[in-house]
Amino acid sequence: MAATTAKTTTTAKTAAAKGVCIDYPLNNDNVYCGHYGFRIGTVGNSEWVKVSVNGGPWQHCRRANGYWWYDWWNFQTGSFFAEAL
């Protein structure tokens, strides 16, 4: 049986000057491994938002309920940082 209670510490870096802010996870949040939905807020009408985890490739987010979302799947325990633009 896979461990479902393992946690991952995520540090969110934001592009506040561009009107983009990672709402969740908060800085130094512990999140459960497997899946996490990033919530990104923007000022104004953005045509797109992208997220990068640990300096990896930029991934497109989806728009729903007034926010942008990125579904992060299949990650293991460790320390991670996220950036949004």
C-alpha positions as CSV (number, residue, x, y, z in Angstrom):
1,M,0.0,0.0,0.0
2,A,1.4,3.4,-1.0
3,A,2.0,6.0,1.7
4,T,-0.7,8.6,1.4
5,T,0.3,10.7,4.3
6,A,3.7,11.7,3.0
7,K,4.0,15.5,2.8
8,T,5.9,17.8,0.5
9,T,7.0,21.3,1.4
10,T,6.5,23.8,-1.4
11,T,7.8,27.3,-1.5
12,A,5.8,29.6,-3.9
13,K,7.5,32.4,-5.7
14,T,5.2,34.9,-7.3
15,A,5.4,37.5,-10.0
16,A,3.6,40.2,-8.0
17,A,4.9,43.0,-10.2
18,K,3.0,41.3,-13.1
19,G,-0.2,40.9,-11.1
20,V,0.2,37.1,-10.7
21,C,0.1,35.5,-7.2
22,I,0.1,31.8,-6.2
23,D,-2.7,31.7,-3.6
24,Y,-2.2,28.0,-2.8
25,P,0.0,26.4,-1.7
26,L,1.2,29.1,0.7
27,N,4.9,29.5,1.3
28,N,6.2,26.6,3.3
29,D,2.9,24.7,3.1
30,N,2.9,20.9,3.6
31,V,0.9,19.2,0.9
32,Y,0.1,15.5,0.4
33,C,1.9,13.6,-2.3
34,G,0.2,12.4,-5.4
35,H,-2.0,15.4,-6.5
36,Y,-2.2,19.0,-5.6
37,G,-4.1,21.8,-7.3
38,F,-2.3,25.1,-7.4
39,R,-4.6,28.2,-7.3
40,I,-3.2,31.3,-9.0
41,G,-4.9,34.7,-8.8
42,T,-4.3,37.5,-11.3
43,V,-5.1,41.2,-11.6
44,G,-7.2,42.0,-14.6
45,N,-8.0,39.7,-17.5
46,S,-5.0,37.5,-18.2
47,E,-5.1,35.5,-21.5
48,W,-2.9,32.7,-19.9
49,V,-1.0,31.7,-16.8
50,K,1.8,29.2,-16.6
51,V,3.5,27.4,-13.6
52,S,7.0,26.0,-13.2
53,V,8.0,23.6,-10.5
54,N,11.7,23.4,-9.5
55,G,12.7,25.4,-12.6
56,G,11.2,22.8,-14.9
57,P,9.2,23.4,-18.1
58,W,6.4,26.0,-17.9
59,Q,3.0,24.4,-17.8
60,H,-0.3,26.0,-18.9
61,C,-3.0,26.5,-16.3
62,R,-6.7,26.2,-16.7
63,R,-9.2,28.9,-15.9
64,A,-12.2,28.2,-13.6
65,N,-14.2,30.0,-10.9
66,G,-12.3,33.3,-11.3
67,Y,-8.9,31.7,-10.8
68,W,-6.2,29.9,-12.7
69,W,-5.4,26.2,-11.7
70,Y,-2.6,23.9,-12.3
71,D,-3.0,20.2,-11.4
72,W,0.3,18.8,-10.1
73,W,0.4,15.0,-10.3
74,N,2.7,12.1,-9.3
75,F,5.2,14.0,-7.1
76,Q,7.1,12.5,-4.2
77,T,8.2,13.8,-0.9
78,G,10.8,16.6,-0.8
79,S,11.2,20.3,-1.0
80,F,9.9,22.1,-4.1
81,F,9.5,25.6,-5.3
82,A,6.9,26.9,-7.7
83,E,6.8,30.0,-9.9
84,A,3.9,31.5,-11.8
85,L,3.7,34.0,-14.7
